[in-house]
Amino acid sequence: MFNKWFCYFILFLLVSVSFAKTDLEIEEAIHDVISQRHPKDTPGWWLDLGPGAPSVIISMYEKTTQTYTKVRLVEGLAFFKDDSRALEFLKQQAEKTDEDVIRHSVIRNIGFTHGVAEIDFLSKYLHHADSQTRLVTAQAIQKIANSRSQDIIERYKKEEKARWILDRLDGKFQAPIKPLALVSSSEDNVNPIFLGFWKGYFVYPKRESRNLELVQTNLQISGQTKTDVKGELMLFFNGKKYKTYILKDLKLRNKKLMAFLPKEILAEIKPIKSSIKSKAGSSEITGEIQEFEDIILFYLSAKDFAGSLVLRKE
């Protein structure tokens, strides 16, 4: 009898090992889902990758230089709330990253998945120098919605000096009227409304059929002054493959943007061009931010070919 049950146990182990995903299979599955035009991953999908997934996600994060990929990996890693390695890694990224969008993603996702258990960690970012980080943190704590989180937010409101942050927390909408921490003269600084992560679509007519093509697009704008500002444009082609481009000669003034798309984008989409000439190998785009009651939209249009971008601030 003992030998019989021992054999069953060994068989169970062999079957379990045979069905467990390898690191390569996990990485390929993650790459496929985060590259989709309309991702449909859920917390359950990430957890079904198995207990080995957090180490794979961390490895993928450390290897990539793409901001969007890092944000998506942060989202997935946060679902493994019972894995101490995952939580510690996320905290480290929030503390050491220079990219606001990654810090914001970590704060949002830790707040969502861990809630009151990590409220002390979240609370320290209520005093961060970056105003958008303070807002993201306050909103994450606010969503925990228990007596302790309410007390923390009420105390924070008495200390916060930025009126626009307080309005957002109270359900009102008011755009920042000036940067909170200037590093030089105000004219040298970028309007903070530009900074952060934008998601939307690039719409243009196809040359062959003139039907409109809809391409998922993400835009990250970072930097504090007009000399160090950077625009990173991510386009998703063929449903899941994405490419990243850096906007050239990026200029921001008030709520308007001007830049040039690199020639690689033009080669990819093969646009219908107008008779207007631009810099060789590039195409000029201009855009303007418009504020509504509870959303901020960014409209950009190409000057010398048929195409427009509509983006929403995350």
C-alpha positions as CSV (number, residue, x, y, z in Angstrom):
1,M,0.0,0.0,0.0
2,F,2.8,2.4,0.9
3,N,4.5,1.7,-2.4
4,K,1.3,2.4,-4.3
5,W,0.7,5.8,-2.7
6,F,4.4,6.7,-3.1
7,C,4.1,6.0,-6.8
8,Y,1.0,8.2,-7.0
9,F,2.9,11.0,-5.3
10,I,5.9,10.7,-7.7
11,L,3.5,10.7,-10.6
12,F,1.8,13.8,-9.3
13,L,5.1,15.6,-9.0
14,L,6.1,14.6,-12.6
15,V,2.8,15.8,-14.0
16,S,3.0,19.1,-12.1
17,V,6.5,19.7,-13.4
18,S,5.5,18.9,-16.9
19,F,2.7,21.4,-16.9
20,A,4.7,24.2,-15.2
21,K,5.7,27.0,-17.5
22,T,9.4,27.5,-18.2
23,D,10.9,31.0,-17.7
24,L,11.1,31.4,-21.5
25,E,7.4,30.5,-21.9
26,I,6.4,33.0,-19.2
27,E,8.5,35.7,-20.8
28,E,7.0,35.1,-24.3
29,A,3.5,35.1,-22.8
30,I,4.1,38.4,-21.0
31,H,5.7,40.0,-24.1
32,D,2.7,39.0,-26.2
33,V,0.1,40.4,-23.9
34,I,1.8,43.7,-23.2
35,S,2.4,44.2,-26.9
36,Q,-1.3,43.9,-27.8
37,R,-3.2,46.9,-29.2
38,H,-6.1,46.2,-26.7
39,P,-4.6,44.3,-23.8
40,K,-7.1,41.9,-22.1
41,D,-4.9,40.7,-19.3
42,T,-6.5,40.4,-15.8
43,P,-5.1,39.8,-12.3
44,G,-6.0,36.2,-12.8
45,W,-4.1,36.0,-16.1
46,W,-0.9,37.2,-14.4
47,L,-1.3,34.9,-11.4
48,D,-1.9,31.9,-13.6
49,L,1.6,32.3,-14.9
50,G,2.7,30.6,-11.7
51,P,5.0,31.3,-8.7
52,G,8.0,31.7,-11.0
53,A,6.5,34.7,-12.8
54,P,7.7,37.4,-10.4
55,S,11.4,36.6,-11.0
56,V,10.8,36.6,-14.8
57,I,9.0,39.9,-14.6
58,I,11.8,41.5,-12.6
59,S,14.3,40.2,-15.1
60,M,12.4,41.6,-18.0
61,Y,12.1,44.9,-16.3
62,E,15.8,45.2,-15.7
63,K,16.6,44.3,-19.3
64,T,14.3,46.8,-21.0
65,T,14.8,50.5,-21.5
66,Q,11.3,51.1,-22.8
67,T,9.2,53.1,-20.3
68,Y,5.9,51.7,-21.5
69,T,7.1,48.2,-21.1
70,K,8.3,49.0,-17.6
71,V,4.9,50.4,-16.7
72,R,3.1,47.3,-17.9
73,L,5.5,45.0,-16.0
74,V,4.9,47.0,-12.8
75,E,1.2,46.5,-13.3
76,G,1.6,42.8,-13.6
77,L,4.1,42.4,-10.8
78,A,1.9,44.2,-8.3
79,F,-0.7,41.4,-8.6
80,F,1.6,39.0,-6.9
81,K,0.9,40.6,-3.5
82,D,1.9,37.5,-1.5
83,D,5.4,37.5,-3.0
84,S,7.7,39.5,-0.8
85,R,10.3,39.8,-3.6
86,A,7.8,41.5,-5.9
87,L,6.7,44.1,-3.3
88,E,10.3,44.9,-2.3
89,F,11.3,45.3,-5.9
90,L,8.4,47.7,-6.6
91,K,9.3,49.8,-3.6
92,Q,12.9,50.0,-4.8
93,Q,11.8,51.3,-8.2
94,A,9.6,54.0,-6.7
95,E,12.5,55.2,-4.6
96,K,15.2,55.1,-7.2
97,T,13.6,55.9,-10.5
98,D,14.0,59.3,-12.2
99,E,11.0,58.6,-14.4
100,D,7.8,60.1,-12.8
101,V,5.5,57.8,-14.8
102,I,7.1,54.7,-13.4
103,R,7.0,56.1,-9.8
104,H,3.3,56.9,-10.3
105,S,2.6,53.5,-11.7
106,V,4.2,51.8,-8.7
107,I,2.3,54.0,-6.2
108,R,-1.1,53.4,-8.0
109,N,-0.6,49.6,-8.2
110,I,0.7,49.1,-4.7
111,G,-2.3,51.1,-3.4
112,F,-4.6,49.0,-5.5
113,T,-3.3,45.6,-4.7
114,H,-2.0,46.0,-1.1
115,G,-4.2,48.8,0.2
116,V,-4.0,49.6,3.9
117,A,-1.2,47.1,4.5
118,E,1.2,49.5,2.7
119,I,-0.3,52.8,3.6
120,D,2.8,53.8,5.6
121,F,4.9,53.3,2.5
122,L,2.5,55.3,0.3
123,S,2.2,58.1,2.9
124,K,5.8,59.2,2.6
125,Y,5.2,60.2,-1.1
126,L,2.6,62.8,0.1
127,H,5.7,64.9,0.8
128,H,7.4,64.3,-2.5
129,A,8.9,67.4,-4.4
130,D,7.0,66.5,-7.5
131,S,3.4,67.8,-7.3
132,Q,2.0,65.1,-9.6
133,T,3.5,62.4,-7.4
134,R,1.8,63.9,-4.4
135,L,-1.6,63.9,-6.3
136,V,-1.2,60.3,-7.4
137,T,-0.3,59.2,-3.9
138,A,-3.2,61.1,-2.3
139,Q,-5.6,59.5,-4.8
140,A,-4.2,56.0,-4.2
141,I,-4.7,56.5,-0.4
142,Q,-8.1,58.0,-0.9
143,K,-9.3,54.9,-2.8
144,I,-8.4,52.7,0.1
145,A,-11.5,54.3,1.7
146,N,-11.2,53.3,5.4
147,S,-11.0,55.4,8.5
148,R,-7.2,55.4,8.6
149,S,-6.8,56.5,5.0
150,Q,-9.4,59.2,5.5
151,D,-7.5,60.6,8.5
152,I,-4.3,60.7,6.5
153,I,-5.9,62.5,3.6
154,E,-7.6,65.1,5.9
155,R,-4.2,65.8,7.6
156,Y,-2.5,66.0,4.2
157,K,-5.1,68.5,2.9
158,K,-4.2,70.9,5.7
159,E,-0.6,70.8,4.7
160,E,-0.8,70.8,0.9
161,K,-0.3,74.3,-0.6
162,A,-1.2,73.5,-4.2
163,R,-4.8,74.5,-4.7
164,W,-5.2,72.5,-7.9
165,I,-4.3,69.2,-6.0
166,L,-6.9,69.9,-3.3
167,D,-9.5,70.6,-6.0
168,R,-8.8,67.3,-7.7
169,L,-9.1,65.4,-4.4
170,D,-12.4,67.1,-3.8
171,G,-13.7,66.1,-7.3
172,K,-13.1,69.5,-8.8
173,F,-10.9,70.2,-11.8
174,Q,-8.3,72.9,-12.1
175,A,-5.2,72.7,-14.1
176,P,-1.8,73.7,-12.5
177,I,-1.2,77.4,-13.2
178,K,2.5,77.2,-12.6
179,P,5.3,74.8,-11.7
180,L,5.7,74.3,-8.0
181,A,9.5,74.0,-8.0
182,L,11.2,76.2,-10.4
183,V,14.8,75.5,-11.4
184,S,15.3,78.7,-13.3
185,S,13.1,81.5,-14.6
186,S,9.5,80.5,-15.2
187,E,9.8,81.1,-19.0
188,D,12.5,78.3,-19.1
189,N,10.2,75.8,-17.4
190,V,7.8,73.4,-19.1
191,N,4.2,73.7,-18.3
192,P,3.6,70.7,-15.9
193,I,0.4,69.9,-17.7
194,F,2.5,68.4,-20.5
195,L,4.5,66.1,-18.3
196,G,3.5,62.5,-17.8
197,F,2.0,59.6,-19.7
198,W,-0.6,60.1,-22.6
199,K,-2.6,57.3,-24.3
200,G,-4.7,57.4,-27.4
201,Y,-4.7,56.8,-31.2
202,F,-2.9,57.9,-34.4
203,V,-5.4,58.2,-37.2
204,Y,-4.4,58.4,-40.9
205,P,-5.8,57.3,-44.3
206,K,-4.2,54.2,-45.9
207,R,-2.6,55.0,-49.2
208,E,-4.0,51.9,-51.0
209,S,-7.7,52.2,-50.0
210,R,-8.0,55.6,-48.3
211,N,-9.7,53.9,-45.4
212,L,-8.7,55.3,-42.0
213,E,-6.0,53.4,-40.1
214,L,-6.3,53.5,-36.3
215,V,-3.0,52.8,-34.4
216,Q,-2.8,52.7,-30.6
217,T,-0.3,55.4,-29.5
218,N,1.3,56.3,-26.2
219,L,3.3,59.4,-25.5
220,Q,5.6,60.2,-22.6
221,I,6.9,63.7,-22.0
222,S,9.5,64.2,-19.4
223,G,11.9,66.9,-18.3
224,Q,11.6,70.2,-16.3
225,T,13.0,72.8,-18.6
226,K,12.7,73.6,-22.3
227,T,16.3,72.5,-22.8
228,D,16.0,69.0,-21.3
229,V,12.4,68.1,-22.3
230,K,12.0,64.8,-24.1
231,G,9.1,63.2,-26.0
232,E,8.9,59.4,-26.4
233,L,6.3,58.2,-28.9
234,M,5.2,54.6,-28.9
235,L,3.2,53.2,-31.8
236,F,1.5,49.8,-31.9
237,F,1.5,48.1,-35.3
238,N,-0.2,45.0,-36.5
239,G,-2.1,44.5,-33.3
240,K,0.7,43.9,-30.9
241,K,4.2,44.9,-32.2
242,Y,5.2,48.3,-30.9
243,K,8.0,50.6,-31.7
244,T,9.4,53.6,-29.9
245,Y,10.5,56.9,-31.4
246,I,12.0,60.1,-30.1
247,L,10.3,63.3,-31.2
248,K,12.8,65.7,-32.8
249,D,13.2,69.4,-32.1
250,L,10.5,69.2,-29.5
251,K,9.2,72.7,-28.4
252,L,6.6,73.4,-25.8
253,R,5.0,76.7,-25.1
254,N,2.0,77.4,-22.9
255,K,-0.3,74.5,-24.0
256,K,1.1,74.1,-27.5
257,L,3.6,71.6,-28.9
258,M,5.7,71.5,-32.1
259,A,8.0,68.7,-33.1
260,F,9.2,66.5,-36.0
261,L,8.4,62.9,-36.5
262,P,11.5,60.8,-37.4
263,K,11.7,59.4,-40.9
264,E,11.3,55.8,-39.5
265,I,7.7,56.5,-38.7
266,L,7.0,57.8,-42.2
267,A,8.6,54.7,-43.7
268,E,6.4,52.6,-41.5
269,I,3.0,54.2,-42.2
270,K,3.7,55.4,-45.8
271,P,1.5,58.5,-45.4
272,I,-0.4,60.4,-48.1
273,K,1.7,63.6,-48.3
274,S,0.6,67.1,-49.0
275,S,2.4,69.6,-51.2
276,I,3.9,71.3,-48.2
277,K,7.6,70.6,-47.7
278,S,9.3,70.0,-44.4
279,K,12.7,69.1,-43.1
280,A,14.2,66.3,-45.1
281,G,13.4,62.9,-43.6
282,S,11.0,64.4,-41.0
283,S,7.4,65.6,-40.8
284,E,6.3,68.5,-38.6
285,I,3.5,67.9,-36.1
286,T,1.8,70.6,-34.0
287,G,-0.7,70.2,-31.2
288,E,-2.5,71.8,-28.4
289,I,-3.9,70.6,-25.0
290,Q,-7.5,71.1,-24.2
291,E,-9.0,70.8,-20.8
292,F,-12.5,69.5,-20.0
293,E,-14.4,68.9,-16.8
294,D,-12.5,65.7,-15.8
295,I,-10.1,64.9,-18.6
296,I,-7.2,66.5,-20.5
297,L,-6.9,65.8,-24.2
298,F,-4.0,66.4,-26.5
299,Y,-4.8,67.0,-30.2
300,L,-1.9,66.8,-32.6
301,S,-1.9,67.0,-36.4
302,A,0.7,66.6,-39.1
303,K,1.5,69.5,-41.3
304,D,2.6,67.8,-44.5
305,F,0.7,64.6,-44.5
306,A,-2.8,63.3,-43.7
307,G,-2.8,62.2,-40.0
308,S,-3.8,63.2,-36.5
309,L,-3.2,62.1,-32.9
310,V,-5.7,62.2,-30.1
311,L,-4.3,61.4,-26.7
312,R,-5.7,61.4,-23.1
313,K,-3.6,62.1,-20.1
314,E,-3.4,59.1,-17.7
